[in-house]
Amino acid sequence: MVIVPLSQHASGGPSSSFHYRHLKFNAFEEIEEYLRIAADENPERVKLLQIGRSHENRSLTVLQIGHEGPALWIDAGIHAREWISVAVALKFIDQLVKHGGPNVTFYIMPVVNPDGYSYSMTKERFWRKNRKAPQCGDSSECCQGVDLNRNFDSNFKSSPGPCSDIHPGAFPFSEPETRAIRDFLTHRNLKLFLTLHSYGQMLLLPRDIPFDHPTRLLALRASSVLKAVHGSENESIRDVLASSGGLAKDWAYEKLGVQYSYTIELRPESPREEFSKICGTNLQCGFLVNPKEIEGTFEETWEAVQVMVKQIVFESY
């Protein structure tokens, strides 16, 4: 695999003060511009890496912050419609670039699914999958896209078919987006794998974790801190999706050996009443989040992540 450090931004570009952008849901092109500037203005500790290209030839971009200590991975936007996850990942980057952090190396991929994310912003708000060309199932129905969080090599399932929102693809890592993550993370000796999703306000564990296992115990501590920040009704720990196959967190735990591997389902807990006029009682309403909630969602999630990072640093030195 070739990892391409992206070129320097042209001189005279805008300042890295993109604070206003963190209070809205940004287009993919705006995100890429922000990441380029963040790397250009902090060359000693921030590096922009292109780890692959999507189906529609968009960059699969990772920001590396720091270059010493334990390696930690955070991703977001694997499901196109989960805009709050992307916004929170960008706030993580903003926090680390402006204020620094512990002696660790963060790898943050704020948009795993750039094609789907862009499509959800311009065409179909509740689109979930990537934008793989249409595939035809047994019924001769042809539909586009693969659910990238069913495409990892862990308990992989070959169904449902291409017209399902959770279509896993033909085989594990059939998609350029998931292959890029696999190739980048293999042999990188990660200590934390964290994938941000919405919605439901839950912290999800890998499959079959015992009650007294360090993975569960750290999750309990982190979830408790998250709830304390703004009083969010966060369900501490859930083993939901145990029957689902191809999940990123399970792959990281089982195949990469990352003991601390989690999914955080962000706000809201349930669809907000303010959006009921748009989609009624439809559960898809839960993916609609007021941009005013970005800051609070970041603050509580950041505190939970800090608990995880401190534990990893403690174990590493």
N, C-alpha and C positions, 0 to 999 in steps of 0.2 A: 504494500500500500504506500502511495506517495502522499505525504502531508505537505500542503503548499502554504507557506507563510504568505499572507496576502500583502500586496504592495502598499507602500506608504501612500497616505492621502496627499493630494496635491497641496502645495503650500498656499497659505492664505485662506484655508477653509474655515468654517465656522468653529467657534469655541466648543469645547467638550461639555459646556454647561447646558445639558439637555434636560434640566429638571422638569420643565413643562411637559416634555414628552412622556415622562413617567406617570403623568396623571391622566393619560388617555391610552386608548388602544391603538398602537402604531401600525402602519403598513409595513410590510416586510422590507421594502426599500429604505424606509426611515430607520428601521432597526439595524440594517446592514451599515448604513452611514454612521449611526451612533457607535457601533462596535469598531469600525475603522478608526474613527477619531479617538476613541478611548485608548486604542492600542498605539496610535501615532503619538499621542501626547504623554504616554507613560511607557516608553520603550524599555526601561530597565526591568519592569516586572509584569508587563501585559503583552501578550502575544496573540495575534489573530491567526487562526489556522483554518484552512479549508480542508475538510476531511473527505469530501466527495461532492457529487452533484446529484440533484434530484431528477425525477423523470422529466420534468420540464426545464432542466438545466439550471436550476437555481443553486446557489452555493449552500452547502451544508457546513455551517460555520460554528466553530468552537472558540471561545475566548479562554485563554490560559492566563490565570492571575497568580503570580508567584512562581518560584522554580525550585523550592526546597521543601523538605518535609513530606508528610503523608499526602498521597494523591486522593482528591475528592471529586466526584462527578455529580453534576446537577443538570438535568435536562427538563425541557418544557415544550409545549406545543406539539406533542406527538399526535394528539387529536385536534383537528383543525379548528373546531368550534370553541375550544377551551381557552379563550383569549386571556382570561385572568391569569392563567399559568405563565404565559409569555410575559405579561406585564410584571409579575412578581419576580421572575428570573432576571428581567432587566433591572429591577430595583436592587436585587442581590449584587449585580455587577456594579451598579452605581455606588452602592455602599462600600464594596471592596476596593474599587478604584479610587474613590475619594478619601476613604478613611483607613484603608489597609485592613489587616486582619492577622490572625495567628500565623505561625511559621508552617504553612501548609501550601500545597499547590491545588488551586481550584481549576477544574475544567468545566465550563458552563456552556451548554448548548441551548440557547433560548428558543430556537424554533427548529425542532426535529423535522417537521413536516411543512416546509415552506410553500409547496404547491397547494396543499389543502388549505393552509392558513390564508393564503392570498385569495383562493377561490371563495372561502367563507366570508371574506371581507367585501368581495365584489359581486358575487353571484348567488350563493346559497348559504345563508347565515349558519345553518345547523349542520353543514357538511362535516363529517368526522374523519374519513379515510384520506389516503393520499390520492394522487390523480393518475394512477396507472391506467393505461389504455383499457377500453372496455374488454371484459372477458365474458365468455358465454358459459352458463352452467348447464346442468342436465336438462333443464326445461327449455333450453335455447334462449332464455332471457339473458341479455347482455348488459352488464353494468360495469361502471368504472370504479376503480380504487380498491385498496387493501387496507385493513385496519392494522396499522404498524405495531400496535401493542397487542397483537395476536400473532406476530410474525417472527418472534424470537424462538430460539431453540431450547424450549423448556416445556415439556408436556404438550407439544405441538399437536393441533387437531386440524384435520383437512376440511372441516365443514364449520359453519354454513357456507352456502354458495356465494357467488360474486355480487348478488343483489342485496346481501345482508350488510348492515352497518358494521358487523364484526367479522366480515370475511377475512380469514387468516392468510390468504395467498396460497399458492400452489405448494410451497415447501418453506421450511425455515430460512430466513434471510433471503427470500426471493426478491426483496426490494432494495434499491440502492441506499435508501435512508437507513435501514437497519443494518445492512452490510457495512456501511461506513462506521457506524457505532461499534459493531463487532470488531472490525479491523483496527480501529483506533484504540480500543480499550484492552484488547488482548495483550497480555504481558506487561500491562502498565501497573500492576500491583495496587489496585485501588483499595482504599479503606472505607469509603462511603460511596454508595450508589443511591441517588435520590432522584425520583422522577415526579414532577409536579403535574397534577391533573385538576379538573373540577368536574362535577361538584359533589358535595355531600359532607364536607368537614369531617374527614376520617383520616387516620393514619393506618395504612395497610402494610401488613407483613408479608414476607415470602410464605410459601405453602409449608404447612406441617412444622411450625416452630413450637417447641415445648414451652410450657408456662414459665419455667425458671431459666430460660435461655437468655444469654446476654443481649441478643437481638431484640427480644420482647421487652426486657427490663429497660434498655435504653429508650425504646419507643414510648414506654409508659412515662418516663421522666420528661421526655421531649413534649409529649402531648399535654402533660399537666402544665408545663410552662406556657405552651401555646394558648391554652384556655385561660390562663391567668392574665394575659396581656389586655384583652378587651372583653373577657367574659364570654367568648364565643362558645356556643353549644357544640363543642367538638366531641365526637365519639372517640374515646381514648384510643382503643386498638380494635381493629377488625380483621378477621380472617376471611373476609368476603372474597369472591372471585376464585376460591380454592379450586373449583372445578374448571375454571377457564384455562386455556392453554396459550402458550406463546407470549407470556407476559415478560416485560423487560426486567422487572425487579426479581422475578424468579430465576431468570437466566443469569443475572448478575450474581445472585446468591449461590446457585447450583453450579454454574459453569465457570464463572470467574473467581469463585470463592470469596466474594465480598460479604463478610459477616453482617455488616450494617447496610442492608439493602431495603429501601422502603419506597412506597408511593404515598404522597400526601395529596389528598383530595381537598382542595381549597373551598372557599366560600362560593355560593351560599350553602346552608344546610339543606334547604328546600327552595323551590321557586319563589322569588320575591313577588309580593302582591302588586308592586308598582308596574310589573310587566304583564299583569293578567289580561289587560285589554288587548295585548298583542297576540298572545297565544293561549289565553284561557287557563285551563287546568293542565294543559300539555306539559309533561315533565321536561320537555326541551327548554321550557322557560328558565330552568335552572342555569342554563348556560349564558343567560343574559344577566350581566352584572353592571351596576352603575359604576362608571369610572371613579366616582368618589370613594368607592370601597378598595381601590388599589392600595392606597397607603396603609390602611388598617390591616388588610390581608397580608401585605408585606411585613409589617411590624410584628405581628403574632407569629408568622411563619419563620421569620428571621431569628426570633428568640429560640424557637424550637431547634432550628439548625445549629445555633450556637451551642446548645446543650450537646448535640451529637459531635460537633467538631471538638469541643473541649475533652470529651471522653476519648476520642481518637488520638488527640495530642497527648493526653495523659498516658495512654497505652503505648505510645510510640517512643517515649523518651524515658 
